[in-house]
């Protein structure tokens, strides 16, 4: 069971990008250079906004499973707390789909998804005895923080950058974490 949960983070990332691709296919106006990814879920802007919004909710289930893996395989309390933060980020990810672009809570839930994930990653890494995970988590957190100070041409590009960092963390868990 734990072995399957270990790969749920990667499955979640793949599922997310499949929903994004499907949504972009329905919305040829979308541009990574001008839009936010959430525009794909805006009823005012997107054709079939449910594709993107339900995609976030489905992805959140995979992320929640991944956080369960992190909590149960943690080496100590810090690891468990880090996994718990990531589980909270999964809830915020689902809430991005509920409070789609154009709704008042959207900015809050979108921001807190990333904040919770990267704090969870940092805390999890701080508790890891594995040097690659410990230093990799710190480096990814620093890159995420630095990314907020870059002037990006669009929101979609910074979101994609941050999602790539999340992808790297999930891959680190698969390749460097021993069960």
C-alpha positions in Angstrom: 0.0 0.0 0.0 2.7 2.5 1.0 4.5 1.8 -2.3 1.4 2.9 -4.3 1.0 6.0 -2.1 4.7 6.9 -2.8 3.9 7.3 -6.5 0.7 9.2 -6.0 2.5 12.5 -6.0 3.9 11.8 -9.5 0.5 10.5 -10.6 -1.1 13.8 -9.3 1.3 15.9 -11.3 0.6 13.9 -14.5 -3.2 14.0 -14.0 -3.0 17.8 -13.4 -1.1 18.5 -16.6 -3.5 16.2 -18.6 -6.4 18.2 -17.3 -4.6 21.5 -18.2 -3.8 20.2 -21.7 -7.5 19.1 -22.2 -8.6 22.5 -20.9 -6.2 24.4 -23.2 -7.5 22.3 -26.1 -11.0 23.7 -25.4 -9.7 27.2 -24.9 -7.3 28.1 -27.8 -7.2 31.8 -26.6 -5.2 30.7 -23.5 -1.5 31.9 -23.4 1.1 31.0 -20.9 2.5 34.5 -21.6 -0.6 36.4 -20.8 -2.9 34.5 -18.6 -3.1 32.7 -15.2 -3.7 28.9 -15.2 -6.9 29.6 -13.2 -8.3 31.5 -16.2 -9.0 28.0 -17.6 -11.5 27.5 -14.8 -13.2 30.9 -15.0 -16.8 30.6 -16.2 -16.5 34.2 -17.6 -13.5 33.3 -19.7 -13.3 29.6 -20.4 -15.3 27.1 -22.5 -16.0 24.1 -20.2 -14.4 25.6 -17.0 -15.3 22.5 -15.1 -12.5 20.6 -16.9 -9.9 22.7 -15.2 -11.7 23.0 -11.8 -12.6 19.3 -11.5 -9.0 18.5 -12.6 -7.8 20.4 -9.6 -10.1 18.4 -7.3 -9.0 15.1 -8.8 -5.3 16.2 -8.5 -6.0 17.1 -4.8 -7.0 13.5 -4.1 -3.6 12.3 -5.4 -1.8 15.0 -3.4 -3.6 14.0 -0.3 -2.6 10.3 -0.8 1.0 11.5 -1.3 0.8 13.4 2.0 -0.4 10.3 3.8 2.6 8.5 2.4 4.9 11.3 3.7 3.2 11.2 7.2 3.3 7.4 7.6 6.9 7.1 6.3 8.2 10.0 8.2 11.3 9.4 10.3 10.3 11.7 13.1 7.8 14.3 14.2 9.1 17.0 11.9 8.5 14.7 8.9 5.0 14.0 10.1 4.3 17.7 10.5 5.7 18.4 7.1 3.5 15.8 5.6 0.5 17.2 7.4 1.2 20.7 6.0 1.2 19.1 2.5 -2.1 17.5 3.3 -3.5 20.9 4.1 -2.1 22.2 0.8 -4.1 19.4 -0.9 -7.3 20.8 0.6 -6.4 24.3 -0.7 -5.8 22.8 -4.1 -9.3 21.4 -4.2 -10.6 24.7 -3.0 -9.0 26.5 -6.0 -11.4 24.4 -8.1 -14.3 25.3 -5.9 -13.5 29.0 -5.6 -12.5 29.4 -9.3 -11.1 32.5 -10.9 -13.4 35.4 -10.4 -14.6 34.5 -6.9 -13.5 36.4 -3.9 -11.6 33.6 -2.0 -9.7 32.5 -5.1 -6.6 34.6 -4.5 -6.4 33.4 -0.9 -6.8 29.7 -1.6 -4.4 29.8 -4.6 -1.7 31.6 -2.6 -2.1 29.3 0.5 -1.9 26.2 -1.7 1.7 27.1 -2.6 2.6 28.5 0.8 1.4 25.4 2.6 3.0 23.0 0.2 6.4 24.7 0.3 6.4 25.1 4.1 5.4 21.4 4.4 8.2 20.5 2.0 10.8 22.5 4.0 9.6 21.0 7.3 9.6 17.5 5.9 13.1 18.0 4.5 14.4 19.4 7.8 13.3 16.2 9.6 14.8 13.9 7.0 18.0 11.9 7.8 18.6 11.6 4.1 21.0 14.4 3.0 19.6 14.5 -0.6 16.1 15.1 0.7 17.1 17.5 3.5 19.3 19.7 1.3 17.1 19.3 -1.8 14.1 20.5 0.2 15.9 23.5 1.4 17.1 24.3 -2.1 13.6 23.9 -3.6 12.2 26.1 -0.9 14.8 28.8 -1.6 14.0 28.5 -5.3 10.3 28.9 -4.6 11.0 31.9 -2.5 13.3 33.5 -5.1 10.7 32.9 -7.8 8.3 35.3 -6.0 10.8 38.1 -6.5 11.2 37.6 -10.3 9.1 39.7 -12.6 7.3 37.1 -14.6 5.4 38.1 -17.8 2.3 36.3 -16.6 0.8 34.5 -13.6 0.8 31.2 -15.5 4.5 31.3 -15.8 5.2 31.7 -12.1 2.6 29.1 -11.4 4.2 26.7 -13.8 7.6 27.4 -12.2 6.3 26.6 -8.8 4.5 23.5 -10.0 7.8 22.3 -11.6 9.4 22.7 -8.1 6.6 20.6 -6.6 7.2 18.0 -9.3 10.9 17.9 -8.4 10.1 17.3 -4.8 7.8 14.4 -5.6 10.5 12.9 -7.8 13.0 13.3 -4.9 10.7 11.3 -2.7 10.5 8.5 -5.3 14.2 8.3 -6.0 15.9 9.2 -2.7 13.4 8.2 0.1 14.0 4.7 1.4 10.9 2.9 2.7 
